[in-house]
Amino acid sequence: MKITYTTILSIFLLTACLSQPSTPQVVPPTAPPAATNAPTEAPTFTPIPTFTETSAPTATPRIQINDDGKTVIFDFTAQLCEAKWVNGAYPQLLPCPGDLNNVGKGYIGLLSGSDQSLDLNFPMILAFPAYDNALGLFGRYPKFTVGANDEFRATLTCRSSATCFISFALGYYDANSKYHEPFPMEYYKYDVEPPINYVWPLGELAGQTVEFVLAVRNEGDAQQAWALWISPRIVR
């Protein structure tokens, strides 16, 4: 066969067309599946529960140390360090009085009245739950038998240099060591409210021997949670 230039050119063009690759199919990437085992938020642990309010206190917006002729029969300030003080996040007892240079796990101690521009001997308990804790600070006092006409009285505020947001409560352990907290006291915000004086009737506990608990919980800035119990006492 005679091979001509035209024949060679035809073969070359045919080969080139057959070897040309086809356009590939583009497949969009598949989105990753949604996580089915996403971590859930850890539950809040509160070692001491809050109970429903059972009676209403009398509250007045001022510092008032007035017992209306009644006798103080239990002074929480005088017995401060006879109580067992704990932070809800730590098992060990706090020192009483505490060290103001070491308050990482909470603090409890007395404060001079002059710190609040009051009389030097004004009876005040300074409580600080802790920098990293909102579970609260709790002081369990010695046993006390409640009378029918007994009242708990105290004035609540924050240390003068703090702008704290705190909830206070009076709780108690009954004869079976079961904890109750029927006497919560409203939140207090220093830069909004003046000091608040509370009077709680304790008649519902008449005849019972209990261990009262002073409780303080931080509800705002932990750095500012410097709470004051001014003259907490039971009168009869």
C-alpha positions in Angstrom: 0.0 0.0 0.0 1.2 3.4 -0.8 1.2 5.7 2.3 0.7 9.3 1.4 1.1 12.4 3.5 -2.7 12.8 3.6 -3.1 9.3 5.1 -0.5 10.0 7.8 -2.3 13.2 8.8 -5.7 11.5 9.0 -4.3 8.8 11.3 -2.7 11.4 13.6 -5.9 13.4 13.9 -8.0 10.3 14.7 -5.5 9.2 17.4 -5.6 12.6 19.0 -9.4 12.6 19.3 -9.5 9.2 20.8 -6.9 10.0 23.5 -8.6 13.2 24.7 -9.8 12.7 28.3 -13.5 13.3 29.1 -14.5 16.0 31.5 -14.6 14.6 35.1 -17.9 14.7 37.1 -17.6 17.1 40.1 -19.3 15.6 43.2 -20.0 18.2 46.0 -18.6 17.3 49.4 -20.9 15.8 51.9 -21.6 17.9 55.1 -20.4 16.2 58.3 -23.2 14.6 60.2 -24.5 16.4 63.3 -23.0 15.3 66.6 -25.3 12.8 68.3 -23.5 12.7 71.6 -22.9 16.4 72.2 -21.8 17.0 75.8 -24.5 18.3 78.1 -24.0 21.0 80.7 -23.0 19.6 84.1 -25.8 19.8 86.6 -25.5 22.4 89.4 -24.6 20.8 92.7 -26.2 22.5 95.7 -25.2 20.7 98.9 -27.7 22.5 101.0 -31.2 22.8 99.5 -33.5 25.8 99.4 -37.0 25.4 100.8 -40.2 27.2 100.1 -40.8 30.3 102.2 -43.3 29.4 105.0 -43.9 32.8 106.5 -43.2 36.4 105.8 -40.8 38.6 107.8 -41.1 42.2 108.7 -38.5 44.2 106.7 -37.5 47.8 107.1 -34.8 49.6 105.0 -32.5 50.8 107.8 -30.0 49.5 110.4 -32.1 49.0 113.5 -30.9 47.4 116.6 -34.2 47.5 118.5 -35.5 44.5 120.5 -38.8 46.1 121.5 -38.2 45.2 125.1 -37.4 41.6 124.4 -34.3 39.8 125.7 -31.5 38.5 123.5 -31.3 34.8 124.3 -29.1 33.7 121.4 -26.4 35.9 119.9 -25.0 34.6 116.6 -22.2 37.2 116.6 -21.0 36.3 120.1 -21.0 32.5 119.2 -19.5 33.0 115.8 -16.6 30.6 116.2 -18.7 28.1 118.1 -20.4 27.4 114.8 -18.9 25.1 112.1 -18.3 27.1 109.0 -18.0 25.5 105.6 -18.0 26.5 102.0 -20.4 24.4 99.9 -17.7 23.5 97.4 -15.1 22.3 99.9 -15.4 19.6 102.6 -13.0 21.0 105.2 -14.1 23.5 107.9 -13.0 27.1 107.5 -10.9 28.7 110.2 -12.7 31.1 112.5 -11.9 33.8 112.4 -10.5 33.6 109.0 -7.4 35.2 107.4 -8.3 38.2 105.2 -5.1 37.5 103.2 -6.3 34.0 102.3 -9.9 34.0 101.2 -9.8 31.7 98.2 -12.0 29.1 99.9 -14.2 31.6 101.7 -13.9 33.8 104.8 -15.8 34.3 108.1 -15.0 36.8 110.8 -16.1 39.8 112.8 -16.0 43.3 111.4 -15.6 46.5 113.3 -18.5 48.9 113.1 -16.2 51.7 112.1 -15.8 49.9 108.7 -19.4 50.9 108.1 -19.1 54.3 109.6 -20.9 53.0 112.7 -20.0 52.7 116.4 -16.8 50.7 116.9 -18.5 47.9 118.8 -21.4 47.5 116.5 -21.8 43.6 116.2 -21.2 42.5 112.6 -20.3 39.2 110.9 -18.4 39.5 107.7 -18.9 36.5 105.3 -17.3 35.9 101.9 -18.4 32.7 100.0 -15.3 32.4 97.8 -13.9 33.8 94.6 -14.8 30.7 92.5 -18.0 29.5 94.2 -21.7 30.3 94.1 -22.8 27.4 96.3 -22.6 29.4 99.5 -21.1 29.7 102.9 -22.8 28.0 105.9 -22.4 28.3 109.6 -23.9 25.5 111.8 -24.5 26.8 115.3 -24.8 24.9 118.6 -28.2 23.4 119.6 -31.0 25.7 120.7 -34.5 25.1 122.0 -37.0 27.5 120.4 -39.7 29.2 122.4 -43.2 30.0 121.2 -42.6 33.8 121.0 -39.0 33.8 119.8 -37.9 35.9 116.9 -34.9 36.1 114.7 -33.7 39.6 114.0 -30.8 40.9 111.8 -29.9 43.7 109.5 -28.4 42.7 106.1 -26.1 44.6 103.9 -22.7 44.5 102.1 -19.4 45.7 103.2 -19.1 49.4 102.5 -16.4 48.9 99.8 -18.3 46.2 98.0 -21.2 46.2 95.5 -22.3 42.7 96.2 -25.4 40.8 95.1 -26.2 38.3 97.9 -28.9 36.1 99.1 -29.1 35.4 102.9 -31.0 32.6 104.7 -31.6 31.3 108.1 -31.8 27.5 108.1 -31.7 24.8 110.7 -31.0 21.1 111.3 -33.7 19.3 113.2 -33.3 16.5 115.8 -32.8 14.0 113.0 -30.0 16.1 111.4 -32.3 16.9 108.4 -31.6 20.4 107.0 -34.4 22.9 106.4 -34.3 26.4 105.0 -37.7 28.0 105.5 -36.4 31.5 106.2 -34.8 32.9 103.0 -34.1 36.6 102.9 -34.3 38.6 99.7 -31.3 39.4 97.6 -29.5 42.5 98.5 -27.7 44.8 96.0 -25.6 47.4 97.8 -25.7 50.1 95.1 -29.5 49.9 94.9 -30.9 49.1 98.3 -30.1 50.5 101.8 -29.4 48.0 104.7 -32.5 45.9 105.4 -33.7 44.9 108.9 -35.5 41.6 109.2 -37.7 40.2 111.9 -38.6 36.5 111.5 -41.2 34.9 113.9 -39.9 31.4 114.9 -43.1 30.1 116.5 -43.5 27.3 114.0 -40.4 25.7 115.6 -41.6 26.2 119.2 -40.5 23.3 121.4 -38.0 21.9 118.9 -34.3 21.7 119.7 -32.5 22.7 116.5 -29.1 23.8 115.2 -29.5 27.1 113.3 -27.5 27.8 110.2 -26.6 31.2 108.8 -26.3 30.9 105.0 -24.9 33.3 102.4 -24.9 32.8 98.7 -23.3 34.9 96.0 -25.7 35.9 93.2 -23.4 38.2 91.3 -19.8 39.2 91.0 -17.8 36.7 93.1 -15.1 39.3 93.7 -17.7 41.6 95.4 -19.5 39.0 97.5 -18.7 40.6 100.9 -21.8 40.1 102.9 -22.6 41.5 106.4 -24.9 40.1 109.1 -25.4 43.0 111.5 -26.4 41.8 115.0 -28.0 38.5 114.0 -29.8 37.3 117.2 -32.9 35.6 118.6 -35.0 37.5 121.1 -37.7 36.3 123.5 
